Amino acid sequence: MGCGRSRPKAELVRFVAGPGGVLERDPAGTRPGRGAYLCRADGAAGAPSPAPECARRALERRGFQRALRRPVRVDGHVIDLDSTGS
Ligand SMILES: [Zn+2]
């Protein structure tokens, strides 16, 4: 969805629009409704987090709004673009 690459679902992180159109992560992939997928960050242990470059592209191109077909508010903590550091 962000970079346009296609990957197996195991390598993706799912997002859904929660109450009020706030974007939320759906790590288990079980939330109902339409989902938006981003590449999973490589080598991330524990909770899956999206690949920063993929997330950035999705944000720039309003990919979440398009994938979920509704206005979406993206809070900073859902996608931490600053954690890209290295
Ligand atoms: Zn991607």
PDB file of the backbone (N, CA, C, O) and the ligand in Angstrom, with CONECT records:
HET     ZN  A 101       1
ATOM      1  N   MET A   1       0.834  -1.197   0.000  1.00  0.00           N
ATOM      2  CA  MET A   1       0.000   0.000   0.000  1.00  0.00           C
ATOM      3  C   MET A   1       0.874   1.253   0.000  1.00  0.00           C
ATOM      4  O   MET A   1       0.560   2.226  -0.686  1.00  0.00           O
ATOM      5  N   GLY A   2       1.955   1.238   0.755  1.00  0.00           N
ATOM      6  CA  GLY A   2       2.833   2.394   0.768  1.00  0.00           C
ATOM      7  C   GLY A   2       3.756   2.430  -0.430  1.00  0.00           C
ATOM      8  O   GLY A   2       3.735   3.377  -1.215  1.00  0.00           O
ATOM      9  N   CYS A   3       4.562   1.403  -0.566  1.00  0.00           N
ATOM     10  CA  CYS A   3       5.561   1.389  -1.632  1.00  0.00           C
ATOM     11  C   CYS A   3       5.049   0.675  -2.873  1.00  0.00           C
ATOM     12  O   CYS A   3       5.684   0.734  -3.926  1.00  0.00           O
ATOM     13  N   GLY A   4       3.915   0.004  -2.764  1.00  0.00           N
ATOM     14  CA  GLY A   4       3.346  -0.656  -3.926  1.00  0.00           C
ATOM     15  C   GLY A   4       3.888  -2.049  -4.169  1.00  0.00           C
ATOM     16  O   GLY A   4       3.432  -2.746  -5.075  1.00  0.00           O
ATOM     17  N   ARG A   5       4.860  -2.460  -3.365  1.00  0.00           N
ATOM     18  CA  ARG A   5       5.380  -3.801  -3.508  1.00  0.00           C
ATOM     19  C   ARG A   5       4.352  -4.797  -2.990  1.00  0.00           C
ATOM     20  O   ARG A   5       3.593  -4.487  -2.072  1.00  0.00           O
ATOM     21  N   SER A   6       4.323  -5.968  -3.562  1.00  0.00           N
ATOM     22  CA  SER A   6       3.418  -6.963  -3.028  1.00  0.00           C
ATOM     23  C   SER A   6       4.227  -7.987  -2.249  1.00  0.00           C
ATOM     24  O   SER A   6       5.285  -8.440  -2.685  1.00  0.00           O
ATOM     25  N   ARG A   7       3.711  -8.329  -1.111  1.00  0.00           N
ATOM     26  CA  ARG A   7       4.420  -9.213  -0.193  1.00  0.00           C
ATOM     27  C   ARG A   7       3.444 -10.179   0.430  1.00  0.00           C
ATOM     28  O   ARG A   7       2.241  -9.919   0.450  1.00  0.00           O
ATOM     29  N   PRO A   8       3.944 -11.297   0.941  1.00  0.00           N
ATOM     30  CA  PRO A   8       3.050 -12.188   1.696  1.00  0.00           C
ATOM     31  C   PRO A   8       2.528 -11.488   2.946  1.00  0.00           C
ATOM     32  O   PRO A   8       3.189 -10.611   3.502  1.00  0.00           O
ATOM     33  N   LYS A   9       1.348 -11.882   3.374  1.00  0.00           N
ATOM     34  CA  LYS A   9       0.708 -11.198   4.491  1.00  0.00           C
ATOM     35  C   LYS A   9       1.538 -11.230   5.761  1.00  0.00           C
ATOM     36  O   LYS A   9       1.451 -10.324   6.590  1.00  0.00           O
ATOM     37  N   ALA A  10       2.334 -12.258   5.911  1.00  0.00           N
ATOM     38  CA  ALA A  10       3.152 -12.374   7.110  1.00  0.00           C
ATOM     39  C   ALA A  10       4.179 -11.256   7.201  1.00  0.00           C
ATOM     40  O   ALA A  10       4.707 -10.976   8.277  1.00  0.00           O
ATOM     41  N   GLU A  11       4.459 -10.621   6.075  1.00  0.00           N
ATOM     42  CA  GLU A  11       5.443  -9.545   6.068  1.00  0.00           C
ATOM     43  C   GLU A  11       4.783  -8.182   6.010  1.00  0.00           C
ATOM     44  O   GLU A  11       5.421  -7.185   5.673  1.00  0.00           O
ATOM     45  N   LEU A  12       3.509  -8.147   6.340  1.00  0.00           N
ATOM     46  CA  LEU A  12       2.780  -6.883   6.312  1.00  0.00           C
ATOM     47  C   LEU A  12       2.228  -6.571   7.692  1.00  0.00           C
ATOM     48  O   LEU A  12       2.044  -7.458   8.526  1.00  0.00           O
ATOM     49  N   VAL A  13       1.972  -5.303   7.908  1.00  0.00           N
ATOM     50  CA  VAL A  13       1.301  -4.867   9.128  1.00  0.00           C
ATOM     51  C   VAL A  13      -0.042  -4.279   8.715  1.00  0.00           C
ATOM     52  O   VAL A  13      -0.122  -3.474   7.787  1.00  0.00           O
ATOM     53  N   ARG A  14      -1.083  -4.687   9.408  1.00  0.00           N
ATOM     54  CA  ARG A  14      -2.425  -4.240   9.045  1.00  0.00           C
ATOM     55  C   ARG A  14      -2.840  -3.040   9.891  1.00  0.00           C
ATOM     56  O   ARG A  14      -2.541  -2.958  11.082  1.00  0.00           O
ATOM     57  N   PHE A  15      -3.528  -2.124   9.245  1.00  0.00           N
ATOM     58  CA  PHE A  15      -4.094  -0.966   9.932  1.00  0.00           C
ATOM     59  C   PHE A  15      -5.571  -0.885   9.621  1.00  0.00           C
ATOM     60  O   PHE A  15      -6.019  -1.242   8.531  1.00  0.00           O
ATOM     61  N   VAL A  16      -6.318  -0.409  10.600  1.00  0.00           N
ATOM     62  CA  VAL A  16      -7.741  -0.189  10.382  1.00  0.00           C
ATOM     63  C   VAL A  16      -8.094   1.207  10.891  1.00  0.00           C
ATOM     64  O   VAL A  16      -7.341   1.815  11.653  1.00  0.00           O
ATOM     65  N   ALA A  17      -9.244   1.699  10.459  1.00  0.00           N
ATOM     66  CA  ALA A  17      -9.755   2.969  10.973  1.00  0.00           C
ATOM     67  C   ALA A  17     -10.614   2.676  12.185  1.00  0.00           C
ATOM     68  O   ALA A  17     -11.635   1.995  12.087  1.00  0.00           O
ATOM     69  N   GLY A  18     -10.196   3.191  13.325  1.00  0.00           N
ATOM     70  CA  GLY A  18     -10.944   2.986  14.553  1.00  0.00           C
ATOM     71  C   GLY A  18     -11.999   4.065  14.729  1.00  0.00           C
ATOM     72  O   GLY A  18     -12.332   4.774  13.779  1.00  0.00           O
ATOM     73  N   PRO A  19     -12.527   4.192  15.941  1.00  0.00           N
ATOM     74  CA  PRO A  19     -13.546   5.206  16.224  1.00  0.00           C
ATOM     75  C   PRO A  19     -13.052   6.601  15.849  1.00  0.00           C
ATOM     76  O   PRO A  19     -11.923   6.981  16.160  1.00  0.00           O
ATOM     77  N   GLY A  20     -13.917   7.350  15.179  1.00  0.00           N
ATOM     78  CA  GLY A  20     -13.550   8.701  14.786  1.00  0.00           C
ATOM     79  C   GLY A  20     -12.592   8.753  13.622  1.00  0.00           C
ATOM     80  O   GLY A  20     -12.057   9.817  13.309  1.00  0.00           O
ATOM     81  N   GLY A  21     -12.364   7.630  12.978  1.00  0.00           N
ATOM     82  CA  GLY A  21     -11.478   7.615  11.824  1.00  0.00           C
ATOM     83  C   GLY A  21     -10.014   7.674  12.201  1.00  0.00           C
ATOM     84  O   GLY A  21      -9.163   7.998  11.372  1.00  0.00           O
ATOM     85  N   VAL A  22      -9.720   7.361  13.451  1.00  0.00           N
ATOM     86  CA  VAL A  22      -8.328   7.368  13.883  1.00  0.00           C
ATOM     87  C   VAL A  22      -7.656   6.060  13.478  1.00  0.00           C
ATOM     88  O   VAL A  22      -8.162   4.973  13.757  1.00  0.00           O
ATOM     89  N   LEU A  23      -6.538   6.181  12.834  1.00  0.00           N
ATOM     90  CA  LEU A  23      -5.828   5.003  12.367  1.00  0.00           C
ATOM     91  C   LEU A  23      -5.270   4.207  13.543  1.00  0.00           C
ATOM     92  O   LEU A  23      -4.652   4.761  14.452  1.00  0.00           O
ATOM     93  N   GLU A  24      -5.502   2.891  13.504  1.00  0.00           N
ATOM     94  CA  GLU A  24      -4.997   2.026  14.569  1.00  0.00           C
ATOM     95  C   GLU A  24      -4.324   0.815  13.966  1.00  0.00           C
ATOM     96  O   GLU A  24      -4.719   0.328  12.907  1.00  0.00           O
ATOM     97  N   ARG A  25      -3.316   0.342  14.645  1.00  0.00           N
ATOM     98  CA  ARG A  25      -2.652  -0.874  14.222  1.00  0.00           C
ATOM     99  C   ARG A  25      -3.508  -2.081  14.553  1.00  0.00           C
ATOM    100  O   ARG A  25      -4.231  -2.090  15.549  1.00  0.00           O
ATOM    101  N   ASP A  26      -3.424  -3.070  13.734  1.00  0.00           N
ATOM    102  CA  ASP A  26      -4.152  -4.307  13.969  1.00  0.00           C
ATOM    103  C   ASP A  26      -3.182  -5.467  13.822  1.00  0.00           C
ATOM    104  O   ASP A  26      -3.212  -6.199  12.832  1.00  0.00           O
ATOM    105  N   PRO A  27      -2.321  -5.625  14.822  1.00  0.00           N
ATOM    106  CA  PRO A  27      -1.235  -6.610  14.706  1.00  0.00           C
ATOM    107  C   PRO A  27      -1.752  -8.030  14.525  1.00  0.00           C
ATOM    108  O   PRO A  27      -1.115  -8.838  13.850  1.00  0.00           O
ATOM    109  N   ALA A  28      -2.895  -8.342  15.118  1.00  0.00           N
ATOM    110  CA  ALA A  28      -3.420  -9.697  14.993  1.00  0.00           C
ATOM    111  C   ALA A  28      -4.154  -9.895  13.672  1.00  0.00           C
ATOM    112  O   ALA A  28      -4.409 -11.025  13.255  1.00  0.00           O
ATOM    113  N   GLY A  29      -4.490  -8.784  13.020  1.00  0.00           N
ATOM    114  CA  GLY A  29      -5.175  -8.892  11.742  1.00  0.00           C
ATOM    115  C   GLY A  29      -6.609  -9.361  11.856  1.00  0.00           C
ATOM    116  O   GLY A  29      -7.157  -9.934  10.914  1.00  0.00           O
ATOM    117  N   THR A  30      -7.217  -9.124  12.999  1.00  0.00           N
ATOM    118  CA  THR A  30      -8.538  -9.675  13.252  1.00  0.00           C
ATOM    119  C   THR A  30      -9.644  -8.626  13.306  1.00  0.00           C
ATOM    120  O   THR A  30     -10.819  -8.969  13.441  1.00  0.00           O
ATOM    121  N   ARG A  31      -9.284  -7.379  13.204  1.00  0.00           N
ATOM    122  CA  ARG A  31     -10.324  -6.344  13.317  1.00  0.00           C
ATOM    123  C   ARG A  31     -11.203  -6.362  12.070  1.00  0.00           C
ATOM    124  O   ARG A  31     -10.720  -6.564  10.956  1.00  0.00           O
ATOM    125  N   PRO A  32     -12.492  -6.149  12.278  1.00  0.00           N
ATOM    126  CA  PRO A  32     -13.397  -6.174  11.131  1.00  0.00           C
ATOM    127  C   PRO A  32     -13.230  -4.947  10.253  1.00  0.00           C
ATOM    128  O   PRO A  32     -12.659  -3.937  10.667  1.00  0.00           O
ATOM    129  N   GLY A  33     -13.727  -5.051   9.064  1.00  0.00           N
ATOM    130  CA  GLY A  33     -13.704  -3.912   8.157  1.00  0.00           C
ATOM    131  C   GLY A  33     -12.496  -3.913   7.260  1.00  0.00           C
ATOM    132  O   GLY A  33     -11.688  -4.842   7.251  1.00  0.00           O
ATOM    133  N   ARG A  34     -12.401  -2.865   6.525  1.00  0.00           N
ATOM    134  CA  ARG A  34     -11.360  -2.707   5.537  1.00  0.00           C
ATOM    135  C   ARG A  34     -10.015  -2.491   6.207  1.00  0.00           C
ATOM    136  O   ARG A  34      -9.928  -1.788   7.214  1.00  0.00           O
ATOM    137  N   GLY A  35      -8.987  -3.080   5.667  1.00  0.00           N
ATOM    138  CA  GLY A  35      -7.659  -2.906   6.231  1.00  0.00           C
ATOM    139  C   GLY A  35      -6.707  -2.280   5.237  1.00  0.00           C
ATOM    140  O   GLY A  35      -6.861  -2.425   4.024  1.00  0.00           O
ATOM    141  N   ALA A  36      -5.733  -1.592   5.763  1.00  0.00           N
ATOM    142  CA  ALA A  36      -4.657  -1.047   4.937  1.00  0.00           C
ATOM    143  C   ALA A  36      -3.367  -1.722   5.380  1.00  0.00           C
ATOM    144  O   ALA A  36      -3.134  -1.916   6.573  1.00  0.00           O
ATOM    145  N   TYR A  37      -2.549  -2.071   4.429  1.00  0.00           N
ATOM    146  CA  TYR A  37      -1.357  -2.840   4.754  1.00  0.00           C
ATOM    147  C   TYR A  37      -0.082  -2.095   4.398  1.00  0.00           C
ATOM    148  O   TYR A  37       0.026  -1.466   3.345  1.00  0.00           O
ATOM    149  N   LEU A  38       0.870  -2.184   5.300  1.00  0.00           N
ATOM    150  CA  LEU A  38       2.200  -1.650   5.029  1.00  0.00           C
ATOM    151  C   LEU A  38       3.218  -2.769   5.214  1.00  0.00           C
ATOM    152  O   LEU A  38       2.975  -3.731   5.943  1.00  0.00           O
ATOM    153  N   CYS A  39       4.360  -2.631   4.544  1.00  0.00           N
ATOM    154  CA  CYS A  39       5.430  -3.590   4.760  1.00  0.00           C
ATOM    155  C   CYS A  39       5.859  -3.545   6.221  1.00  0.00           C
ATOM    156  O   CYS A  39       5.883  -2.494   6.862  1.00  0.00           O
ATOM    157  N   ARG A  40       6.188  -4.702   6.702  1.00  0.00           N
ATOM    158  CA  ARG A  40       6.672  -4.812   8.056  1.00  0.00           C
ATOM    159  C   ARG A  40       8.152  -4.443   8.104  1.00  0.00           C
ATOM    160  O   ARG A  40       8.916  -4.769   7.196  1.00  0.00           O
ATOM    161  N   ALA A  41       8.539  -3.767   9.167  1.00  0.00           N
ATOM    162  CA  ALA A  41       9.948  -3.413   9.307  1.00  0.00           C
ATOM    163  C   ALA A  41      10.771  -4.683   9.463  1.00  0.00           C
ATOM    164  O   ALA A  41      10.392  -5.594  10.198  1.00  0.00           O
ATOM    165  N   ASP A  42      11.880  -4.735   8.776  1.00  0.00           N
ATOM    166  CA  ASP A  42      12.723  -5.921   8.846  1.00  0.00           C
ATOM    167  C   ASP A  42      13.394  -6.021  10.206  1.00  0.00           C
ATOM    168  O   ASP A  42      13.856  -5.028  10.768  1.00  0.00           O
ATOM    169  N   GLY A  43      13.435  -7.211  10.707  1.00  0.00           N
ATOM    170  CA  GLY A  43      14.172  -7.460  11.925  1.00  0.00           C
ATOM    171  C   GLY A  43      13.572  -6.867  13.185  1.00  0.00           C
ATOM    172  O   GLY A  43      14.229  -6.806  14.224  1.00  0.00           O
ATOM    173  N   ALA A  44      12.329  -6.432  13.093  1.00  0.00           N
ATOM    174  CA  ALA A  44      11.700  -5.861  14.275  1.00  0.00           C
ATOM    175  C   ALA A  44      11.232  -6.982  15.191  1.00  0.00           C
ATOM    176  O   ALA A  44      10.431  -7.829  14.793  1.00  0.00           O
ATOM    177  N   ALA A  45      11.728  -6.981  16.396  1.00  0.00           N
ATOM    178  CA  ALA A  45      11.305  -7.983  17.357  1.00  0.00           C
ATOM    179  C   ALA A  45      10.059  -7.494  18.076  1.00  0.00           C
ATOM    180  O   ALA A  45       9.798  -6.293  18.149  1.00  0.00           O
ATOM    181  N   GLY A  46       9.302  -8.430  18.600  1.00  0.00           N
ATOM    182  CA  GLY A  46       8.116  -8.064  19.355  1.00  0.00           C
ATOM    183  C   GLY A  46       6.991  -7.620  18.456  1.00  0.00           C
ATOM    184  O   GLY A  46       6.764  -8.204  17.396  1.00  0.00           O
ATOM    185  N   ALA A  47       6.279  -6.582  18.878  1.00  0.00           N
ATOM    186  CA  ALA A  47       5.131  -6.119  18.120  1.00  0.00           C
ATOM    187  C   ALA A  47       5.566  -5.658  16.739  1.00  0.00           C
ATOM    188  O   ALA A  47       6.549  -4.929  16.608  1.00  0.00           O
ATOM    189  N   PRO A  48       4.851  -6.072  15.723  1.00  0.00           N
ATOM    190  CA  PRO A  48       5.221  -5.670  14.374  1.00  0.00           C
ATOM    191  C   PRO A  48       5.051  -4.174  14.175  1.00  0.00           C
ATOM    192  O   PRO A  48       4.055  -3.589  14.599  1.00  0.00           O
ATOM    193  N   SER A  49       6.015  -3.572  13.537  1.00  0.00           N
ATOM    194  CA  SER A  49       5.885  -2.166  13.209  1.00  0.00           C
ATOM    195  C   SER A  49       6.147  -2.003  11.714  1.00  0.00           C
ATOM    196  O   SER A  49       6.881  -2.785  11.111  1.00  0.00           O
ATOM    197  N   PRO A  50       5.540  -0.984  11.132  1.00  0.00           N
ATOM    198  CA  PRO A  50       5.670  -0.820   9.691  1.00  0.00           C
ATOM    199  C   PRO A  50       7.042  -0.310   9.287  1.00  0.00           C
ATOM    200  O   PRO A  50       7.707   0.387  10.055  1.00  0.00           O
ATOM    201  N   ALA A  51       7.453  -0.652   8.105  1.00  0.00           N
ATOM    202  CA  ALA A  51       8.705  -0.124   7.576  1.00  0.00           C
ATOM    203  C   ALA A  51       8.560   1.383   7.402  1.00  0.00           C
ATOM    204  O   ALA A  51       7.612   1.845   6.768  1.00  0.00           O
ATOM    205  N   PRO A  52       9.489   2.150   7.959  1.00  0.00           N
ATOM    206  CA  PRO A  52       9.346   3.607   7.960  1.00  0.00           C
ATOM    207  C   PRO A  52       9.214   4.204   6.564  1.00  0.00           C
ATOM    208  O   PRO A  52       8.421   5.121   6.352  1.00  0.00           O
ATOM    209  N   GLU A  53       9.983   3.691   5.616  1.00  0.00           N
ATOM    210  CA  GLU A  53       9.912   4.297   4.289  1.00  0.00           C
ATOM    211  C   GLU A  53       8.574   3.998   3.621  1.00  0.00           C
ATOM    212  O   GLU A  53       8.057   4.792   2.837  1.00  0.00           O
ATOM    213  N   CYS A  54       8.043   2.855   3.947  1.00  0.00           N
ATOM    214  CA  CYS A  54       6.745   2.474   3.406  1.00  0.00           C
ATOM    215  C   CYS A  54       5.653   3.344   4.032  1.00  0.00           C
ATOM    216  O   CYS A  54       4.747   3.810   3.341  1.00  0.00           O
ATOM    217  N   ALA A  55       5.749   3.553   5.330  1.00  0.00           N
ATOM    218  CA  ALA A  55       4.780   4.377   6.035  1.00  0.00           C
ATOM    219  C   ALA A  55       4.830   5.820   5.544  1.00  0.00           C
ATOM    220  O   ALA A  55       3.800   6.473   5.376  1.00  0.00           O
ATOM    221  N   ARG A  56       6.030   6.292   5.321  1.00  0.00           N
ATOM    222  CA  ARG A  56       6.179   7.675   4.879  1.00  0.00           C
ATOM    223  C   ARG A  56       5.512   7.872   3.518  1.00  0.00           C
ATOM    224  O   ARG A  56       4.825   8.864   3.279  1.00  0.00           O
ATOM    225  N   ARG A  57       5.731   6.916   2.653  1.00  0.00           N
ATOM    226  CA  ARG A  57       5.128   7.016   1.330  1.00  0.00           C
ATOM    227  C   ARG A  57       3.613   6.973   1.405  1.00  0.00           C
ATOM    228  O   ARG A  57       2.917   7.707   0.703  1.00  0.00           O
ATOM    229  N   ALA A  58       3.121   6.105   2.263  1.00  0.00           N
ATOM    230  CA  ALA A  58       1.672   5.997   2.404  1.00  0.00           C
ATOM    231  C   ALA A  58       1.085   7.314   2.900  1.00  0.00           C
ATOM    232  O   ALA A  58       0.020   7.739   2.452  1.00  0.00           O
ATOM    233  N   LEU A  59       1.787   7.950   3.826  1.00  0.00           N
ATOM    234  CA  LEU A  59       1.292   9.219   4.365  1.00  0.00           C
ATOM    235  C   LEU A  59       1.329  10.311   3.304  1.00  0.00           C
ATOM    236  O   LEU A  59       0.384  11.088   3.164  1.00  0.00           O
ATOM    237  N   GLU A  60       2.419  10.361   2.567  1.00  0.00           N
ATOM    238  CA  GLU A  60       2.556  11.399   1.553  1.00  0.00           C
ATOM    239  C   GLU A  60       1.502  11.272   0.459  1.00  0.00           C
ATOM    240  O   GLU A  60       1.000  12.267  -0.063  1.00  0.00           O
ATOM    241  N   ARG A  61       1.187  10.054   0.133  1.00  0.00           N
ATOM    242  CA  ARG A  61       0.239   9.832  -0.960  1.00  0.00           C
ATOM    243  C   ARG A  61      -1.169   9.576  -0.460  1.00  0.00           C
ATOM    244  O   ARG A  61      -2.029   9.138  -1.224  1.00  0.00           O
ATOM    245  N   ARG A  62      -1.411   9.840   0.794  1.00  0.00           N
ATOM    246  CA  ARG A  62      -2.730   9.618   1.381  1.00  0.00           C
ATOM    247  C   ARG A  62      -3.203   8.190   1.123  1.00  0.00           C
ATOM    248  O   ARG A  62      -4.368   7.949   0.807  1.00  0.00           O
ATOM    249  N   GLY A  63      -2.286   7.269   1.265  1.00  0.00           N
ATOM    250  CA  GLY A  63      -2.593   5.876   0.979  1.00  0.00           C
ATOM    251  C   GLY A  63      -3.613   5.286   1.933  1.00  0.00           C
ATOM    252  O   GLY A  63      -4.414   4.436   1.546  1.00  0.00           O
ATOM    253  N   PHE A  64      -3.585   5.741   3.192  1.00  0.00           N
ATOM    254  CA  PHE A  64      -4.539   5.186   4.153  1.00  0.00           C
ATOM    255  C   PHE A  64      -5.963   5.573   3.782  1.00  0.00           C
ATOM    256  O   PHE A  64      -6.876   4.748   3.818  1.00  0.00           O
ATOM    257  N   GLN A  65      -6.135   6.828   3.429  1.00  0.00           N
ATOM    258  CA  GLN A  65      -7.466   7.288   3.046  1.00  0.00           C
ATOM    259  C   GLN A  65      -7.989   6.511   1.850  1.00  0.00           C
ATOM    260  O   GLN A  65      -9.164   6.150   1.780  1.00  0.00           O
ATOM    261  N   ARG A  66      -7.082   6.262   0.910  1.00  0.00           N
ATOM    262  CA  ARG A  66      -7.511   5.550  -0.290  1.00  0.00           C
ATOM    263  C   ARG A  66      -7.790   4.095   0.002  1.00  0.00           C
ATOM    264  O   ARG A  66      -8.782   3.544  -0.474  1.00  0.00           O
ATOM    265  N   ALA A  67      -6.930   3.469   0.777  1.00  0.00           N
ATOM    266  CA  ALA A  67      -7.099   2.041   1.058  1.00  0.00           C
ATOM    267  C   ALA A  67      -8.332   1.787   1.916  1.00  0.00           C
ATOM    268  O   ALA A  67      -9.035   0.792   1.737  1.00  0.00           O
ATOM    269  N   LEU A  68      -8.580   2.690   2.840  1.00  0.00           N
ATOM    270  CA  LEU A  68      -9.696   2.484   3.753  1.00  0.00           C
ATOM    271  C   LEU A  68     -10.972   3.158   3.269  1.00  0.00           C
ATOM    272  O   LEU A  68     -12.048   2.955   3.831  1.00  0.00           O
ATOM    273  N   ARG A  69     -10.841   3.951   2.235  1.00  0.00           N
ATOM    274  CA  ARG A  69     -11.993   4.626   1.618  1.00  0.00           C
ATOM    275  C   ARG A  69     -12.763   5.472   2.603  1.00  0.00           C
ATOM    276  O   ARG A  69     -13.994   5.462   2.624  1.00  0.00           O
ATOM    277  N   ARG A  70     -12.035   6.197   3.410  1.00  0.00           N
ATOM    278  CA  ARG A  70     -12.663   7.133   4.326  1.00  0.00           C
ATOM    279  C   ARG A  70     -11.587   8.059   4.838  1.00  0.00           C
ATOM    280  O   ARG A  70     -10.401   7.739   4.757  1.00  0.00           O
ATOM    281  N   PRO A  71     -11.987   9.211   5.369  1.00  0.00           N
ATOM    282  CA  PRO A  71     -10.974  10.087   5.966  1.00  0.00           C
ATOM    283  C   PRO A  71     -10.351   9.413   7.170  1.00  0.00           C
ATOM    284  O   PRO A  71     -11.040   8.761   7.956  1.00  0.00           O
ATOM    285  N   VAL A  72      -9.057   9.571   7.310  1.00  0.00           N
ATOM    286  CA  VAL A  72      -8.340   8.902   8.388  1.00  0.00           C
ATOM    287  C   VAL A  72      -7.451   9.912   9.086  1.00  0.00           C
ATOM    288  O   VAL A  72      -6.794  10.729   8.442  1.00  0.00           O
ATOM    289  N   ARG A  73      -7.435   9.849  10.399  1.00  0.00           N
ATOM    290  CA  ARG A  73      -6.507  10.684  11.142  1.00  0.00           C
ATOM    291  C   ARG A  73      -5.369   9.810  11.627  1.00  0.00           C
ATOM    292  O   ARG A  73      -5.592   8.770  12.246  1.00  0.00           O
ATOM    293  N   VAL A  74      -4.155  10.233  11.345  1.00  0.00           N
ATOM    294  CA  VAL A  74      -2.996   9.441  11.725  1.00  0.00           C
ATOM    295  C   VAL A  74      -2.283  10.124  12.878  1.00  0.00           C
ATOM    296  O   VAL A  74      -1.699  11.197  12.721  1.00  0.00           O
ATOM    297  N   ASP A  75      -2.338   9.496  14.021  1.00  0.00           N
ATOM    298  CA  ASP A  75      -1.608  10.025  15.171  1.00  0.00           C
ATOM    299  C   ASP A  75      -0.155   9.576  15.125  1.00  0.00           C
ATOM    300  O   ASP A  75       0.168   8.504  14.614  1.00  0.00           O
ATOM    301  N   GLY A  76       0.698  10.405  15.659  1.00  0.00           N
ATOM    302  CA  GLY A  76       2.124  10.147  15.555  1.00  0.00           C
ATOM    303  C   GLY A  76       2.577   8.832  16.150  1.00  0.00           C
ATOM    304  O   GLY A  76       3.527   8.218  15.664  1.00  0.00           O
ATOM    305  N   HIS A  77       1.904   8.396  17.200  1.00  0.00           N
ATOM    306  CA  HIS A  77       2.390   7.195  17.870  1.00  0.00           C
ATOM    307  C   HIS A  77       2.048   5.924  17.109  1.00  0.00           C
ATOM    308  O   HIS A  77       2.629   4.869  17.362  1.00  0.00           O
ATOM    309  N   VAL A  78       1.109   6.023  16.181  1.00  0.00           N
ATOM    310  CA  VAL A  78       0.731   4.834  15.419  1.00  0.00           C
ATOM    311  C   VAL A  78       1.838   4.476  14.439  1.00  0.00           C
ATOM    312  O   VAL A  78       2.199   3.312  14.267  1.00  0.00           O
ATOM    313  N   ILE A  79       2.359   5.510  13.810  1.00  0.00           N
ATOM    314  CA  ILE A  79       3.480   5.321  12.896  1.00  0.00           C
ATOM    315  C   ILE A  79       4.595   6.236  13.334  1.00  0.00           C
ATOM    316  O   ILE A  79       4.530   7.452  13.156  1.00  0.00           O
ATOM    317  N   ASP A  80       5.601   5.649  13.901  1.00  0.00           N
ATOM    318  CA  ASP A  80       6.695   6.452  14.444  1.00  0.00           C
ATOM    319  C   ASP A  80       7.785   6.619  13.410  1.00  0.00           C
ATOM    320  O   ASP A  80       8.681   5.784  13.287  1.00  0.00           O
ATOM    321  N   LEU A  81       7.698   7.698  12.674  1.00  0.00           N
ATOM    322  CA  LEU A  81       8.660   7.918  11.609  1.00  0.00           C
ATOM    323  C   LEU A  81      10.040   8.317  12.138  1.00  0.00           C
ATOM    324  O   LEU A  81      11.036   8.280  11.416  1.00  0.00           O
ATOM    325  N   ASP A  82      10.071   8.694  13.400  1.00  0.00           N
ATOM    326  CA  ASP A  82      11.345   9.129  13.960  1.00  0.00           C
ATOM    327  C   ASP A  82      12.213   7.973  14.435  1.00  0.00           C
ATOM    328  O   ASP A  82      13.397   8.150  14.721  1.00  0.00           O
ATOM    329  N   SER A  83      11.622   6.798  14.516  1.00  0.00           N
ATOM    330  CA  SER A  83      12.375   5.657  15.024  1.00  0.00           C
ATOM    331  C   SER A  83      13.301   5.079  13.955  1.00  0.00           C
ATOM    332  O   SER A  83      13.926   4.039  14.162  1.00  0.00           O
ATOM    333  N   THR A  84      13.384   5.762  12.811  1.00  0.00           N
ATOM    334  CA  THR A  84      14.156   5.221  11.702  1.00  0.00           C
ATOM    335  C   THR A  84      15.641   5.399  11.878  1.00  0.00           C
ATOM    336  O   THR A  84      16.440   4.675  11.283  1.00  0.00           O
ATOM    337  N   GLY A  85      16.006   6.351  12.686  1.00  0.00           N
ATOM    338  CA  GLY A  85      17.383   6.658  13.030  1.00  0.00           C
ATOM    339  C   GLY A  85      18.479   6.114  12.158  1.00  0.00           C
ATOM    340  O   GLY A  85      18.986   6.810  11.278  1.00  0.00           O
ATOM    341  N   SER A  86      18.846   4.879  12.393  1.00  0.00           N
ATOM    342  CA  SER A  86      20.024   4.315  11.751  1.00  0.00           C
ATOM    343  C   SER A  86      19.930   4.360  10.242  1.00  0.00           C
ATOM    344  O   SER A  86      20.850   3.919   9.553  1.00  0.00           O
TER     345      SER A  86
HETATM  346 ZN    ZN A 101       5.982  -1.336   1.340  1.00  0.00          ZN2+
END
